[in-house]
């Protein structure tokens, strides 16, 4: 080979390298991990490109407990209608997946179309630009949820920020029997006629709903949180007297505190999910099969232990066991039930933080005998005989001049449920460090 031919060959090789390098660079710049589209987040938040789906930790960004069969939905369910649930995220991530429940259905629920999007603004059925994603289930866009069952979607790559509203929309063309729902959402969701699942506009969604339907969980592949705190409770956790659409339940404020404190000291980087059901009891359940408003004991495995990447459990139950059972005079019945829940959590190596029972003097169910039971249950909790650690909601919210009552500014007015200020106070007195560590061998 002559010297001239050698230079020509070298130049040709260099040209190929340059072309290949440019192609790789252009391809990488064009792929933001979101399937070719960039994610524009809700108003007031910075835009982010979706990261590769292989990074991060799966955590619960939101969840709720199926609480019963929606009245008036037998036998057709919501056939021929699009249900757009609005939920608020406690953690952000780069991929998402959902869980749909047909727990109270009496026939299979056929979902032929499901989507997820970031809301354009809070409390709005409109999707932010370029955030709408179609969901699949084992690769298919149609899924059948058996009566009494649930399904989890495939993961979809999209950037979901923390603290935003997310829209999860489902469409079922066929009757499915009673709709599985959570009645006390404290959040407005929406319904449209026909399959409007991928509609970005809010225009078709003319019907408002105070319920969450079918949807029971939203998980994210998080680059912010490393685990999930699950809060099991009743209406005090459900937040039924908090401002609708304002995300002022005490669990919402707790999630804010954990995020704000993450990385400072030893504060764990956890998300918070709310498994409160209004009227819930530790021991007793409602009527029906499966039971409406299932007991804390019966739902603990599904609503707590089966949640995504659980690291700690918080329990605030017991008030309804006292108020709704006129013959309940033995506090050990309540504390024994709570200890059963703790043992189940300990069997999974989970730490449990429990709450003292707050005052209810002035509520229609209040009696001296029931107050004595409350005081006895709280004494056991404070003595360290029930939980690994406890948060003293009673001491934080009671009236210093009449400790059997809620402090007036913390009282919603019914003398049982807190105001927005009361819910904030509950979260503020929670020691975040109590969530650290594993379960002890025994209490």
VMD Tcl script that draws the C-alpha trace (Angstrom):
set ca {
  {0.00 0.00 0.00}
  {1.37 3.44 -0.95}
  {1.61 6.27 1.58}
  {-1.09 8.17 -0.33}
  {-3.48 5.20 -0.17}
  {-2.77 4.83 3.56}
  {-3.71 8.48 4.23}
  {-6.91 8.05 2.23}
  {-7.88 4.94 4.20}
  {-7.20 6.70 7.52}
  {-9.29 9.70 6.44}
  {-12.18 7.41 5.49}
  {-12.07 5.63 8.89}
  {-12.06 8.98 10.70}
  {-15.06 10.15 8.66}
  {-17.04 7.02 9.61}
  {-16.17 7.56 13.31}
  {-17.37 11.18 13.16}
  {-20.65 10.18 11.49}
  {-21.32 7.42 14.01}
  {-20.49 9.72 16.94}
  {-22.87 12.38 15.64}
  {-25.63 9.81 15.21}
  {-25.17 8.53 18.76}
  {-25.17 12.08 20.14}
  {-28.31 13.05 18.25}
  {-30.10 9.87 19.29}
  {-29.24 10.35 22.94}
  {-30.32 13.99 22.90}
  {-33.65 13.08 21.33}
  {-34.46 10.31 23.84}
  {-35.61 11.77 27.13}
  {-36.90 8.45 28.42}
  {-40.55 9.35 28.04}
  {-41.29 7.70 24.74}
  {-40.28 10.63 22.57}
  {-42.17 13.40 24.41}
  {-40.98 15.76 27.08}
  {-43.06 16.11 30.21}
  {-44.54 19.48 31.07}
  {-45.57 19.48 34.71}
  {-48.42 21.25 36.46}
  {-48.48 25.02 36.74}
  {-46.09 26.28 39.38}
  {-43.60 23.43 39.02}
  {-40.41 23.14 37.00}
  {-40.33 20.91 33.94}
  {-38.26 17.73 34.12}
  {-37.17 15.19 31.55}
  {-38.11 11.63 32.45}
  {-35.13 9.55 33.61}
  {-34.46 5.94 32.57}
  {-36.96 3.54 34.07}
  {-34.20 1.42 35.62}
  {-33.15 4.01 38.22}
  {-34.73 4.76 41.59}
  {-36.84 2.92 44.14}
  {-40.52 2.00 43.89}
  {-42.54 3.74 46.61}
  {-46.15 4.63 47.22}
  {-46.96 8.11 45.93}
  {-50.65 7.81 46.86}
  {-53.07 5.12 47.93}
  {-56.49 4.63 49.44}
  {-58.46 1.75 50.93}
  {-61.43 0.26 49.10}
  {-64.25 0.86 51.56}
  {-67.42 -0.51 49.99}
  {-69.75 -0.87 47.02}
  {-70.99 2.46 45.71}
  {-74.77 2.73 46.18}
  {-76.76 2.97 42.97}
  {-74.17 1.25 40.79}
  {-75.83 -2.15 40.74}
  {-75.90 -3.86 38.29}
  {-74.36 -1.69 35.57}
  {-71.45 -0.08 37.38}
  {-70.25 2.84 35.26}
  {-70.47 1.14 31.88}
  {-69.90 3.46 28.93}
  {-68.38 6.22 31.05}
  {-64.87 7.52 31.65}
  {-63.86 7.85 35.30}
  {-61.10 10.43 35.91}
  {-59.74 10.09 39.45}
  {-57.72 13.01 40.81}
  {-55.03 12.09 43.37}
  {-52.22 14.05 45.03}
  {-48.66 12.76 45.07}
  {-46.53 12.41 48.20}
  {-43.40 11.59 46.19}
  {-42.07 12.21 42.71}
  {-40.53 9.78 40.27}
  {-39.57 8.92 36.72}
  {-42.02 6.06 36.12}
  {-45.48 5.22 37.42}
  {-47.87 2.32 37.82}
  {-51.38 2.00 39.26}
  {-53.53 -0.58 41.03}
  {-57.21 -1.06 40.18}
  {-59.61 -2.89 42.50}
  {-62.85 -4.75 41.84}
  {-63.11 -5.91 45.45}
  {-66.83 -5.20 45.72}
  {-67.75 -6.09 42.15}
  {-69.97 -9.11 41.56}
  {-68.83 -9.66 38.00}
  {-65.59 -9.05 36.08}
  {-64.62 -5.43 35.47}
  {-63.41 -4.99 31.88}
  {-61.21 -1.93 31.39}
  {-60.51 -1.32 27.71}
  {-58.68 1.97 28.07}
  {-56.69 3.54 30.91}
  {-54.42 6.58 31.04}
  {-52.35 8.62 33.45}
  {-51.40 12.29 33.22}
  {-50.25 15.16 35.39}
  {-53.06 17.65 35.98}
  {-52.69 21.06 34.35}
  {-53.54 22.73 37.65}
  {-54.73 21.58 41.03}
  {-58.35 20.40 41.24}
  {-58.75 20.26 37.48}
  {-59.71 17.52 35.03}
  {-57.44 18.95 32.32}
  {-54.05 17.34 31.70}
  {-50.79 19.25 31.48}
  {-49.35 19.42 27.97}
  {-47.49 16.31 26.76}
  {-48.06 14.31 29.96}
  {-50.86 11.98 28.84}
  {-49.71 8.31 28.76}
  {-51.69 5.19 27.90}
  {-51.45 2.42 30.49}
  {-51.00 -1.26 29.73}
  {-51.43 -4.45 31.71}
  {-49.03 -7.26 30.83}
  {-48.50 -5.40 27.57}
  {-52.21 -5.18 26.66}
  {-54.39 -2.07 26.72}
  {-57.40 -4.09 27.90}
  {-57.57 -5.83 31.25}
  {-60.22 -7.82 33.07}
  {-60.27 -7.42 36.85}
  {-62.02 -10.44 38.39}
  {-64.77 -9.95 40.94}
  {-63.09 -9.55 44.31}
  {-59.68 -9.02 42.71}
  {-57.24 -6.30 41.77}
  {-54.61 -5.71 39.07}
  {-51.45 -3.64 38.78}
  {-50.55 -1.90 35.54}
  {-47.23 -2.04 33.76}
  {-44.82 0.76 34.57}
  {-44.96 3.74 32.23}
  {-42.09 6.19 31.86}
  {-43.05 9.74 32.77}
  {-41.88 12.41 35.15}
  {-44.30 12.84 38.05}
  {-43.28 15.58 40.49}
  {-44.11 15.39 44.17}
  {-46.97 17.48 45.46}
  {-49.01 17.61 42.23}
  {-52.40 16.29 41.21}
  {-52.34 13.28 38.91}
  {-55.23 12.15 36.68}
  {-55.89 8.43 36.33}
  {-58.69 7.69 33.89}
  {-60.40 4.38 33.14}
  {-63.10 3.34 30.69}
  {-65.28 0.24 30.88}
  {-67.76 -0.46 28.06}
  {-69.69 -3.23 29.80}
  {-71.74 -3.59 33.02}
  {-69.62 -4.74 35.94}
  {-71.86 -4.71 38.99}
  {-71.21 -2.56 42.06}
  {-68.37 -0.05 41.80}
  {-65.56 -0.43 44.34}
  {-65.03 3.00 45.84}
  {-63.65 5.16 48.64}
  {-66.44 7.53 49.65}
  {-64.60 10.18 51.71}
  {-61.99 11.33 49.23}
  {-61.99 15.03 50.23}
  {-61.03 15.49 46.61}
  {-63.19 16.14 43.55}
  {-62.84 13.68 40.68}
  {-64.69 13.64 37.37}
  {-66.81 11.52 35.00}
  {-67.48 11.85 31.25}
  {-69.84 10.03 28.89}
  {-68.17 7.72 26.39}
  {-64.52 6.86 26.03}
  {-62.81 10.17 26.69}
  {-59.85 8.54 28.39}
  {-57.16 10.29 26.37}
  {-58.88 13.67 26.26}
  {-56.47 16.32 27.53}
  {-59.27 18.85 27.89}
  {-61.56 19.01 30.91}
  {-64.53 19.89 28.68}
  {-66.08 16.37 28.47}
  {-65.80 15.88 32.23}
  {-68.98 17.65 33.21}
  {-69.88 15.45 36.19}
  {-68.06 15.90 39.49}
  {-67.61 13.13 42.05}
  {-66.59 13.20 45.73}
  {-65.37 9.59 45.46}
  {-62.34 7.66 44.30}
  {-63.48 4.74 42.13}
  {-61.57 1.56 41.23}
  {-58.17 3.19 41.76}
  {-56.44 2.18 45.01}
  {-52.73 2.97 44.48}
  {-50.27 5.05 42.50}
  {-46.63 4.00 42.79}
  {-43.65 5.86 41.39}
  {-40.08 4.85 40.65}
  {-38.72 7.55 42.90}
  {-35.46 9.41 42.80}
  {-36.51 11.16 46.03}
  {-37.82 8.57 48.50}
  {-36.42 5.19 49.57}
  {-39.49 3.70 51.22}
  {-43.13 4.11 52.20}
  {-44.82 4.93 55.51}
  {-48.33 3.46 55.67}
  {-50.85 5.14 57.98}
  {-53.79 2.94 59.05}
  {-56.68 4.81 60.58}
  {-60.29 5.94 60.70}
  {-61.96 9.26 59.84}
  {-59.25 11.16 61.72}
  {-56.76 9.82 59.18}
  {-59.23 9.91 56.29}
  {-59.44 13.64 57.05}
  {-63.19 14.01 56.54}
  {-63.35 17.50 58.06}
  {-60.33 18.82 56.17}
  {-60.85 21.33 53.36}
  {-61.85 19.56 50.14}
  {-59.17 19.72 47.47}
  {-56.62 21.40 49.73}
  {-54.69 18.27 50.84}
  {-54.77 19.22 54.53}
  {-55.17 15.80 56.10}
  {-52.57 15.24 58.78}
  {-50.90 12.62 56.60}
  {-50.45 15.22 53.83}
  {-48.66 17.53 56.26}
  {-46.56 14.62 57.56}
  {-45.45 13.87 53.99}
  {-44.47 17.53 53.55}
  {-42.44 17.44 56.76}
  {-40.62 14.26 55.77}
  {-39.72 15.66 52.39}
  {-38.56 19.00 53.82}
  {-36.39 17.24 56.42}
  {-34.95 14.53 54.16}
  {-31.19 14.61 54.10}
  {-30.92 16.57 57.32}
  {-29.62 14.45 60.17}
  {-31.02 10.93 60.15}
  {-34.51 11.76 58.92}
  {-35.65 8.91 56.68}
  {-36.50 9.66 53.05}
  {-39.99 8.17 53.04}
  {-43.25 8.88 51.25}
  {-46.56 8.63 53.15}
  {-49.74 6.86 52.02}
  {-53.12 7.16 53.71}
  {-55.13 4.01 54.47}
  {-57.83 5.68 56.54}
  {-61.49 4.65 56.30}
  {-64.08 6.79 58.03}
  {-65.88 4.88 60.79}
  {-63.22 2.17 60.82}
  {-62.80 -0.06 63.85}
  {-60.03 -2.40 64.90}
  {-62.32 -5.35 65.52}
  {-65.76 -4.90 63.94}
  {-66.65 -4.64 60.25}
  {-69.76 -3.55 58.38}
  {-72.27 -5.82 56.70}
  {-71.92 -7.57 53.36}
  {-69.50 -10.03 51.83}
  {-66.91 -8.70 51.43}
  {-67.75 -6.42 54.33}
  {-68.25 -2.73 53.79}
  {-65.78 -0.82 55.96}
  {-63.65 -3.89 56.78}
  {-62.07 -4.01 60.22}
  {-58.49 -2.94 60.78}
  {-57.57 -6.53 61.57}
  {-59.13 -7.95 58.40}
  {-57.62 -5.38 56.03}
  {-54.15 -5.05 57.56}
  {-52.52 -7.49 55.15}
  {-53.95 -5.87 52.03}
  {-53.92 -2.20 53.02}
  {-50.65 -2.12 54.96}
  {-48.36 -5.10 54.45}
  {-49.05 -5.34 50.71}
  {-48.31 -1.67 49.99}
  {-45.19 -0.93 47.99}
  {-41.82 -0.97 49.80}
  {-43.25 -0.44 53.30}
  {-40.66 0.70 55.84}
  {-42.82 1.78 58.79}
  {-46.44 1.65 59.95}
  {-48.44 4.29 61.82}
  {-51.71 3.25 63.51}
  {-54.44 5.64 64.70}
  {-57.40 3.42 65.51}
  {-59.60 2.76 68.54}
  {-61.96 5.71 68.91}
  {-64.76 4.03 66.93}
  {-64.35 0.80 68.88}
  {-65.25 2.87 71.95}
  {-67.90 5.18 70.50}
  {-69.79 2.64 68.37}
  {-70.06 -0.14 70.92}
  {-72.29 0.86 73.85}
  {-71.23 -2.16 75.90}
  {-67.51 -1.63 75.37}
  {-66.23 -1.12 78.90}
  {-63.04 -3.17 78.78}
  {-60.07 -1.21 77.43}
  {-58.05 -4.42 77.06}
  {-60.33 -5.38 74.15}
  {-59.04 -2.33 72.29}
  {-55.39 -2.68 73.28}
  {-55.35 -6.42 72.55}
  {-56.62 -5.70 69.04}
  {-53.92 -3.07 68.55}
  {-51.23 -5.47 69.77}
  {-52.42 -8.02 67.20}
  {-51.81 -5.47 64.45}
  {-48.37 -4.70 65.87}
  {-47.43 -8.39 65.95}
  {-48.38 -8.74 62.28}
  {-46.17 -5.78 61.41}
  {-43.31 -7.12 63.53}
  {-43.52 -10.43 61.69}
  {-42.50 -8.45 58.61}
  {-39.77 -6.59 60.49}
  {-41.72 -3.31 60.41}
  {-41.55 -0.66 63.10}
  {-44.92 0.59 64.40}
  {-45.73 4.05 65.71}
  {-49.14 4.43 67.34}
  {-51.27 7.38 68.37}
  {-53.04 8.13 71.63}
  {-56.80 8.57 71.29}
  {-57.93 12.19 71.15}
  {-60.73 13.70 73.30}
  {-64.39 13.51 72.25}
  {-66.25 15.25 75.10}
  {-69.23 17.10 73.63}
  {-69.67 14.61 70.78}
  {-73.05 12.90 70.76}
  {-71.46 9.55 71.61}
  {-69.53 10.80 74.61}
  {-70.21 9.28 78.04}
  {-68.23 9.06 81.26}
  {-67.80 5.31 80.77}
  {-66.40 5.75 77.26}
  {-64.09 8.50 78.45}
  {-62.74 6.10 81.11}
  {-61.99 3.52 78.40}
  {-60.18 6.14 76.30}
  {-58.07 7.19 79.25}
  {-57.19 3.57 80.07}
  {-56.17 2.83 76.46}
  {-53.99 5.94 76.41}
  {-52.34 4.93 79.68}
  {-51.28 1.60 78.13}
  {-49.95 3.35 75.03}
  {-47.97 5.88 77.06}
  {-46.54 3.09 79.19}
  {-44.95 1.60 76.07}
  {-47.06 -1.55 76.22}
  {-48.70 -1.32 72.79}
  {-46.42 0.27 70.16}
  {-42.69 0.63 69.48}
  {-43.14 4.40 69.81}
  {-46.15 6.68 70.12}
  {-47.27 10.15 69.12}
  {-49.40 11.87 71.76}
  {-52.21 13.39 69.74}
  {-54.32 13.59 72.90}
  {-51.84 15.85 74.68}
  {-51.26 17.94 71.55}
  {-54.90 18.71 70.73}
  {-56.79 18.67 74.02}
  {-58.06 21.82 75.68}
  {-55.70 22.65 78.57}
  {-58.66 24.05 80.51}
  {-60.88 21.01 79.84}
  {-58.69 18.02 78.84}
  {-61.70 15.88 77.96}
  {-62.37 18.19 74.99}
  {-60.52 19.23 71.86}
  {-59.00 22.70 72.02}
  {-61.53 25.03 70.33}
  {-59.24 26.12 67.48}
  {-58.36 22.48 66.76}
  {-62.03 21.39 66.76}
  {-63.93 21.19 63.46}
  {-67.10 21.85 65.44}
  {-68.34 18.31 66.01}
  {-66.04 17.78 69.03}
  {-64.49 14.68 67.51}
  {-62.77 15.59 64.24}
  {-60.04 18.22 63.96}
  {-60.08 21.41 61.93}
  {-57.39 22.06 59.32}
  {-55.34 23.63 62.13}
  {-55.86 20.53 64.24}
  {-54.72 18.22 61.45}
  {-51.59 20.34 60.98}
  {-50.89 20.16 64.69}
  {-51.12 16.36 64.57}
  {-48.40 16.22 61.92}
  {-46.26 18.84 63.63}
  {-45.96 16.88 66.89}
  {-44.98 13.67 65.10}
  {-41.32 12.83 65.81}
  {-39.93 11.87 62.40}
  {-37.09 9.96 64.00}
  {-39.63 7.49 65.45}
  {-39.99 6.08 61.93}
  {-36.39 4.89 61.86}
  {-35.17 1.43 62.75}
  {-36.59 -2.06 62.64}
  {-39.06 -3.76 64.91}
  {-37.82 -4.94 68.32}
  {-37.91 -8.62 69.19}
  {-40.85 -7.91 71.49}
  {-42.44 -4.98 73.28}
}
mol new
graphics top color blue
foreach p $ca { graphics top sphere $p radius 0.5 }
foreach p [lrange $ca 0 end-1] q [lrange $ca 1 end] { graphics top cylinder $p $q radius 0.2 }
display resetview
